[in-house]
Amino acid sequence: MQPNPNPVLVAVSRGELVESTHRGAVSVVRDGKEALALGDTSAPVYLRSAMKPIQALPLVLTGAADACGLSDEEVAVACGSHNGEEVHVRAVRSILTKAKLPENLLECGAIDPLDAEVRRALDRSGEYSPVRNNCSGKHAGFLLVAKHLGADLEGYTDPQHPVQQLVRETFAELAEEDAHAMPRASDGCTAPSYAIPLKRIALVFGKLANPQSIERHELSAAAARIRAAVLRCPYMIAGRNRICTDIMEAAEGRVLAKSGAEGVYAGGLVDRSIGFAVKIDDGASRGYTPVVMQFLIDAGVFTAADAVTLLDRYTCPLVLNQKSEVVGAADVAQGVSFASLFAG
């Protein structure tokens, strides 16, 4: 077995000892070129839900969003992994209503919402529904595009469906990859998920945060619409107590960011031609939150004081015992720094 080339990014302490570590890789791309690499950034990585802003691009590219008069909130929820709060459900249902589509066409399945308070309420009422699935906004967007194209409404998650072919081609164009060579698998919500090198994920998010860098005018304009919606409505991307919403609200339009399952996180610095991507080997989100915060502090998006007052739960996640007493913390490992990228 080959040794793991990826460094320890986060160390988790209990008392005075390091109890666990999270290895992973980080890529930072500036002006379209990789400016920093920690670990193996050439290995293919499935974006999982970090792909949602890209999967929403055909909603704008095809004219479907304008044809149905979608609001920024509705475009943003199509890019998000939402909590299933009422504000999210209303937006998803509004998309379907404007498109004159029934909820039973959603192929994402009825699962537990991500928000604990919403889950408790549904446990009491028993009203579980696909519309509460964190992916329902994306799926409503897929359905809207399918109807706008005159394609079949059933089977819209099939990789050969016109909607998914358009997603794949758009993604490959942004990533500068061969659309037919990217590894593909089914995501949790049944939609196709694609894998590309981590440094290409950083490239894509650098472009999403800086649409003026995209050569094709139509795609640049679509990305600008997606960026505007996400930055104006970050609550629709996730919701309460979620890192994507909290970072983008605190950054006030300076960061576009999206999480993905299995330890994936990606984002871009707005109007700075910089994208970044993190993949934690063991798939734990606890492994990427301190790394993302360290990057944003080193980039000058947040000060250390901002991080403590606004985003402390992510900067250094605490380890608690069963009496909610602090017994340790997860922090970036020694040597994990991005300051050299932003010096001077």
N, C-alpha and C positions, 0 to 999 in steps of 0.2 A: 504494500500500500504506500502510495506517495504521501510525503508529509504535507500537512495543510499549509498552503502558501499565505493564507490570510492571517493578519496580526490580531492580537487581542485588542478590541476597540473599547470594551467596557469591562470594568472590574466591579464585582458585587461583594460588598463587605458585610460581615456580621461580627459585631464587636470590633476587635483589633485585627481580625484575619480576613483575607480575601477568600470568600466561600465559593464563588462561581465566577466564570468569565464568559464573555460573548466575543467570538471571533467573527470577522466579516471583512468586507471590502467597501471602499469608498472611492468614487470618481468625481472630480470636479472638472468641468469643461468651460473654457473661456474662449469666446470668439470662434466657436466651432472646433477647438482643439483641446485635447486633454491637458490640463495644467497641473493636475495632481492625481496620483493614484496610490491608494493604500491597498495592498493585497492584489488579487487577480481580478482586474476589471475587464478582462477579455472573455471571461467565462459567460455563457448564456444564462440569463436570468428571466424567469417569467415575471412580468410586471404585475400580474394579478390586478387588484383594484386600482393600482396606480395608473392603469391604462384608461380609466374612465374618461378623463378629459379628451383623450385621443378618440375614444369610441363615440364621443358626442360630436366630433367635428362634422361627420356627414349630416347631422341634424341641421347644421348651418350651411354646409357646402351645397346641399341639394336644394336649398330654399324652403325646406319643410318647416323650419322654425318660424320664418317670416310668413309663410302661407297660413299658418295657424295662429299667428300673433303671439308667440310665446314671450313671456316676460323674462327679465333677468333671473328672477327666482326659479322659474321653470327650467331655463337653460342650465342654471347652476345645479339644480337637483339631479339633472341628467348626468352631471359630471361627478356626482358624489356617492359616498357610502354612508347614507344618512342613518340617523338614530331611530327612525320610525316615529318621531314626535309628530304631533298633530300638524305643525307647520309644514313638515315634509310630506305627510300624507295628503294634505290639501293641494300641495303643488303637483304631486304625481297625478292625483285624480283630475286636476285641472287640465293637465296635458292630455289625458285620455278623453276628457269631456270635449275639449276643443277639437280633437281629432275624430270625435264621434266613435270612440272605440270602447268596448267593454273591458272591465278589469280581468275577466276570466281568460283573456288572451295572453296575459303576462305569463312567461315561462320560467320565471325566477324561483317559484316555489314559495310556500309559506313557512318561514323559519322564525326563530326567536329574534326580535329586534335587538339591536346592539345596546340600547339604553336600558339600564336596570329598572328605572321607574316605569317605563313603558311596558316592559316585560311583566312587572307585577300587576299593572292594570289589566293587561290582557289575560293573565292567569285568572283574574277574578271574573272577567267578562267572557272569556273563551273566544274572543273575536279575532283569532289569528287569520291573517290574509296575506297573499303575495304582495299587496300594496305596502305592507309594513316591512317587507324585506329590504335590507339596506341597498340592494341593487335595483329596486323597482323604478327609480328615476331613469337609470340607464335603459332598462327594458322598455319603458314607456317611450323613450326616445327612439329606440330601434323600431318599435311598432309604427310610430309616426313617420319615420323615414320609409318603411315598407309601404305604407298606404300612399305616401306621396309619390313613390316610384311606380305604384301600381303592381307591386310584387305580392306574393302570397303573404298573408298575415300569420298563418300557422307555419311553424318551423323556421322562424326568423333567426334562431340561434344556430342553425345548421351552417357549418363553415362555407358551404357552397351557395348559401342564400345571397341574393344581390346585396343586401345590407352588410353582411359580414365580409363579402368580397371587397366592398367599398372601404370598410374599416381597415381590412388588411392592407390594401393598396395605399391608403392614406398614411397609415402607420409606417409602412416601409419607406414611403417617400420622405417622411420626417426623419426617420432613423438612418436614411441612406443605406438601406439594406435591400437585399433581393426578396421581394414579396413571397416568392415560392420556396425560399430556402430557410425561412425562419421556423424553428421548432414550434409546434402547435399542440395544445392540449385543451381539455375542457376545464373551464374555471368552475368554482363552486356553484355559480348561478346558472350554469350550462352554456354560457356564451364562450366562444373560442378565446383562449389566452395565448399570447405569443411570447417567445423568449428571444432576447437580443443581448449582446454584451452590455455589462453595466455602464461602460463609458458611453454607449449609444443611448442608454436611458437618460443619462445626464445631458447628452446632446439634445435629445428631444425636448426635455423640460427647459433647457436654455432657450430653445426656439419658442415654446409655448409662452414663456414669460417675456419673450422679446420677439413678437410676431414680425416686426420689421425685418428680421434676419431671414425670413422664409422667402425664397426666390419666387415661387409661383404666386401671383397676385391673389387668386381666388382662395388659395389655402391660407395665405397670410391674413386676408380679411376675415376668414372663418376663425382662425386662431385668435385674432384680436377680439372678436365677439365673445368667444369662450373665456378669454382672459378677463374681459370687462365684467362679464356676468359673475365669474367666480370671485373676483376681487370685491365687487359690490355686495355680494351675497354669500360671504364665507360660511354663514350658519347653515346654508343649504347643503354644503359639501359634507358636513358631518353632524354637528350639533353640540349640545352641552357636554362639557368635560371631555372633549375630543381634541387631539393635538392639531389636526389640520385647521379646524375652526379657530382654536385659540391662538395659534401662531399667526394666521392671516389677519385676524381681528387686531391683534397686538401690533403687527407690522404695518398696518394701515396702508395697504396697497404696494408694499415693497417686496413681497414674496408671494409666489404662487407655489403651492405645495400639495402633495397627495400621497397618502399611505397606500400600501398594498399588503396583502396577506403574506405570511411566511417571512417576515422581517424585511420587507421592502419599503423604502421611503425615497421619494424623489421630489425635486422642486427646482425653481429658478428664481434668480434675483431680477426683479423687474427693471428694465431699461439699463441693465449692466452687462448683458450678453454673457451671463453665467448660469450654468445648470449644475446640479449635483444629484448624486444618487448613492444610496446606501443599501447593502444587502447583508443581513446578519445570517451567519451560517446555520444557526440552530432555529431560525424562524421566529425568534422572540422579539416582540415590539419593544420590550424593555431594553433590548440591545441597541436600538437605533435612536431612541429619544434623546439621550445625553449627547450622542454624536451630532445629531441635527442641531441641537441647541448650541453646541460648541462651535459648529460651523457658522451659525447665524451671529453669534457673538463676535467671532473673529472677523466676520465680514462687515461688522459695524451696523448690522440691522438692529441688534439689541445691545445694550450695555449689560455688564454683569449685574448691575442693580435692577435693570428691567427684568432680567431673567429671574431674579429672586422674587421680585414683587408681582410679576405678571404670570410667569411660566415656571415657577419653582418645581411643580410636579413633574416636569419634563426634563429640566436641567440636571437634576440629581434625584431621581425617583427614590423614595424612602422604602426601607424594609421595615415592616411593622410586625410586632408580635400580636397575639390574639386579644390583647388588651389595648391595642392601638398605640402601643409605646414604640418609639423609634429605636431600632436595634441595629440598623445598618443602612446602607445606601448603595445605589448603582451610579457609578461615575465614570467619566472617560478615563481610559487607561493612560498611564504615563507615556508621554511622547505623542499622543493624538492631538494634533494642533493644525490649524489652517492659517495661522497668523502670517506665515511667510508669503502666502498668496496675496495678502492685502497690505503688506508693509509698504510704507511710503505713499 
